[in-house]
Amino acid sequence: MATRIYGTEVTASGVMLKWWKRQNADGYTIRYGLSPTNLDQSMMIQDGETNTVEITGLNQGLTYYFAIEAFNGEGIAHISNMV
């Protein structure tokens, strides 16, 4: 079962993402990019209790796509919905 992103908010310095925490997650990998078929940038969060992050350093005026994967010692969960 995949993690689900349930909230996004444009901030002064980037985008805030909120997702449903995954039981037994050790952390999350946020994948993002300029195309839904090429999420070529990522950020790793090494805390399974975290469910929000602000992605900064994005170029204004461009559309970005985001998805999240939960991980633990057993592997990586299915990728989330894309926003």
MIRO-179770 format. One record per residue (C-alpha): residue in three letters; chain; x, y, z; residue number from 1. Coordinates in nm, 2 decimals, always signed. Layout:
BEGIN
+-----+---+--------+--------+--------+-----+
|   r | c |     px |     py |     pz |   k |
+-----+---+--------+--------+--------+-----+
| ALA | A |      X |      Y |      Z | NUM |
...
+-----+---+--------+--------+--------+-----+
This chain:
BEGIN
+-----+---+--------+--------+--------+-----+
|   r | c |     px |     py |     pz |   k |
+-----+---+--------+--------+--------+-----+
| MET | A |  +0.00 |  +0.00 |  +0.00 |   1 |
| ALA | A |  +0.14 |  +0.34 |  -0.10 |   2 |
| THR | A |  +0.17 |  +0.65 |  +0.11 |   3 |
| ARG | A |  -0.08 |  +0.92 |  +0.00 |   4 |
| ILE | A |  -0.01 |  +1.29 |  -0.04 |   5 |
| TYR | A |  -0.31 |  +1.48 |  +0.10 |   6 |
| GLY | A |  -0.19 |  +1.84 |  +0.10 |   7 |
| THR | A |  +0.03 |  +2.09 |  -0.09 |   8 |
| GLU | A |  +0.09 |  +2.45 |  -0.03 |   9 |
| VAL | A |  +0.30 |  +2.70 |  -0.22 |  10 |
| THR | A |  +0.52 |  +2.89 |  +0.02 |  11 |
| ALA | A |  +0.75 |  +3.19 |  -0.02 |  12 |
| SER | A |  +1.05 |  +2.97 |  -0.07 |  13 |
| GLY | A |  +0.90 |  +2.65 |  -0.23 |  14 |
| VAL | A |  +0.63 |  +2.39 |  -0.18 |  15 |
| MET | A |  +0.50 |  +2.23 |  +0.14 |  16 |
| LEU | A |  +0.39 |  +1.86 |  +0.11 |  17 |
| LYS | A |  +0.18 |  +1.67 |  +0.36 |  18 |
| TRP | A |  +0.12 |  +1.30 |  +0.35 |  19 |
| TRP | A |  -0.04 |  +1.02 |  +0.55 |  20 |
| LYS | A |  +0.23 |  +0.85 |  +0.76 |  21 |
| ARG | A |  +0.30 |  +0.49 |  +0.68 |  22 |
| GLN | A |  +0.30 |  +0.23 |  +0.96 |  23 |
| ASN | A |  +0.64 |  +0.08 |  +1.02 |  24 |
| ALA | A |  +0.81 |  +0.34 |  +0.79 |  25 |
| ASP | A |  +1.17 |  +0.42 |  +0.88 |  26 |
| GLY | A |  +1.16 |  +0.72 |  +0.64 |  27 |
| TYR | A |  +1.05 |  +0.86 |  +0.31 |  28 |
| THR | A |  +1.20 |  +0.95 |  -0.02 |  29 |
| ILE | A |  +1.03 |  +1.25 |  -0.19 |  30 |
| ARG | A |  +1.07 |  +1.24 |  -0.57 |  31 |
| TYR | A |  +1.01 |  +1.54 |  -0.79 |  32 |
| GLY | A |  +1.07 |  +1.68 |  -1.13 |  33 |
| LEU | A |  +0.94 |  +1.88 |  -1.42 |  34 |
| SER | A |  +0.77 |  +1.58 |  -1.58 |  35 |
| PRO | A |  +0.54 |  +1.31 |  -1.43 |  36 |
| THR | A |  +0.75 |  +1.05 |  -1.62 |  37 |
| ASN | A |  +1.08 |  +1.19 |  -1.50 |  38 |
| LEU | A |  +1.10 |  +1.26 |  -1.12 |  39 |
| ASP | A |  +1.47 |  +1.31 |  -1.14 |  40 |
| GLN | A |  +1.53 |  +1.49 |  -0.81 |  41 |
| SER | A |  +1.48 |  +1.35 |  -0.47 |  42 |
| MET | A |  +1.51 |  +1.43 |  -0.09 |  43 |
| MET | A |  +1.54 |  +1.16 |  +0.17 |  44 |
| ILE | A |  +1.38 |  +1.19 |  +0.52 |  45 |
| GLN | A |  +1.52 |  +0.95 |  +0.77 |  46 |
| ASP | A |  +1.23 |  +0.98 |  +1.01 |  47 |
| GLY | A |  +0.92 |  +0.76 |  +0.98 |  48 |
| GLU | A |  +0.72 |  +1.00 |  +1.21 |  49 |
| THR | A |  +0.76 |  +1.30 |  +0.98 |  50 |
| ASN | A |  +0.47 |  +1.37 |  +0.75 |  51 |
| THR | A |  +0.55 |  +1.72 |  +0.62 |  52 |
| VAL | A |  +0.84 |  +1.87 |  +0.43 |  53 |
| GLU | A |  +0.91 |  +2.19 |  +0.25 |  54 |
| ILE | A |  +1.09 |  +2.15 |  -0.09 |  55 |
| THR | A |  +1.29 |  +2.47 |  -0.17 |  56 |
| GLY | A |  +1.51 |  +2.58 |  -0.45 |  57 |
| LEU | A |  +1.24 |  +2.54 |  -0.72 |  58 |
| ASN | A |  +1.23 |  +2.76 |  -1.02 |  59 |
| GLN | A |  +0.94 |  +3.00 |  -1.02 |  60 |
| GLY | A |  +0.70 |  +2.97 |  -1.31 |  61 |
| LEU | A |  +0.76 |  +2.60 |  -1.38 |  62 |
| THR | A |  +0.53 |  +2.31 |  -1.30 |  63 |
| TYR | A |  +0.67 |  +2.05 |  -1.07 |  64 |
| TYR | A |  +0.54 |  +1.70 |  -1.00 |  65 |
| PHE | A |  +0.58 |  +1.52 |  -0.66 |  66 |
| ALA | A |  +0.55 |  +1.17 |  -0.53 |  67 |
| ILE | A |  +0.66 |  +0.99 |  -0.21 |  68 |
| GLU | A |  +0.79 |  +0.64 |  -0.13 |  69 |
| ALA | A |  +0.80 |  +0.51 |  +0.23 |  70 |
| PHE | A |  +1.09 |  +0.27 |  +0.32 |  71 |
| ASN | A |  +1.20 |  +0.05 |  +0.60 |  72 |
| GLY | A |  +1.44 |  -0.24 |  +0.65 |  73 |
| GLU | A |  +1.22 |  -0.47 |  +0.44 |  74 |
| GLY | A |  +1.23 |  -0.25 |  +0.13 |  75 |
| ILE | A |  +1.04 |  +0.04 |  -0.05 |  76 |
| ALA | A |  +0.66 |  +0.08 |  -0.06 |  77 |
| HIS | A |  +0.48 |  +0.16 |  -0.38 |  78 |
| ILE | A |  +0.51 |  +0.52 |  -0.49 |  79 |
| SER | A |  +0.23 |  +0.75 |  -0.38 |  80 |
| ASN | A |  -0.02 |  +0.95 |  -0.58 |  81 |
| MET | A |  +0.14 |  +1.22 |  -0.79 |  82 |
| VAL | A |  +0.06 |  +1.59 |  -0.73 |  83 |
+-----+---+--------+--------+--------+-----+
